[in-house]
């Protein structure tokens, strides 16, 4: 990911060799680099902006009794990070405001094809049929009787960052890369359900169908997803949100988000792709000769700098460059950062946990002298795949 950062937003001097890392991180260096920034944040700050800004708050909270417990927790009115809706079909995660690797359920990106349906979980059913020994219809309670599994995994829309394919047009990380989020997903392993009803030996493809007004469908190669696919009913410790597929969705870690069918109502086993609308008119890769490549579903390695980034302001001095990296192929093994437009690359530190098919945090100590600069990051995953540049690095 490349960011051109100017003196009014973010910038740096490019002369931050790795040997300087220890010096940058000592207490005096940290404080010297942040005092002016903290001061500018405090001056003139009299309360939160955005939703809830009109709520009054005491000058001294130790002298006023606090609020009573509530039935469902709310975030502080001082926190205002929100998703940004686009085109009526998506909303973008505010990656620039995120911490760690988990995305709050309320801020997980949205992508749907005909709105978010309202589904009564007591009436919802999952039909599994086709090349199986015993076709079966499962209620949500039936699925919850199976052994539960949980894992952290990112989901990414196949169009994430496409806004920049024809040039840098996004103003923030949310604009350019906000169609990816990481959650803890809980449900039953799809393999467990299929083993229960039996799959015929000749079955090699599976059709997954959603219960929304678009009746979203995708054909999936069975052997490629059998070990990791999950039928999920919970996200981040609570039932799925409606926009995330309540009451049931398919999650295939590392695959395009459109394969993770929401509001899942049907799985059909067959011997070939079902060639549905979404995989013929959509979700194909147009090749130079005019033909379309189908069924390229694994998400390649990416990275993005979330701080400092577009729309943010910093002061000269110490800055910790921070970002996210991920790959549908497995674990991230390396992230490099350049502060001079790609001439020199420095290895960033990966922050634990580093998990397969999951967002991974990286950071790099840096000192900015106030000049204009271009910041870039690139990641490598455990298969050796290296995030490519959209143009050759300058020499």
Secondary structure, DSSP 8 states (H G I E B T S, - for coil): -EEEE-TTS----S---GGGHHHHTSHHHHHHHHHHHHHHHHTT--S--STTTT----S-GGGS------SS----TT-----EEETTTEEE--GGG--SS---GGGS-EE-SS------TTT-EEEEEESBSS-EEEEHHHHHTS--EEEEEEEE-TTTTGGGTTS---SSHHHHH-SEEEEEEEEEEHHHHHHHH-B-TT--EEEEEE-STT--EEEEEHHHHTTT-EEEEEETTEE--GGGTTT-EEE-TTBBGGGS-SSEEEEEEESS----GGGTTSS-EE-TTS-EE----B---EEEEEES-TT----SEEEEEEEEEE-TTS-EEEEEEESSTTSS-EE-EEES---TTS-EEEEEEEEE-S--EEEEEEEEETT--B---SS----
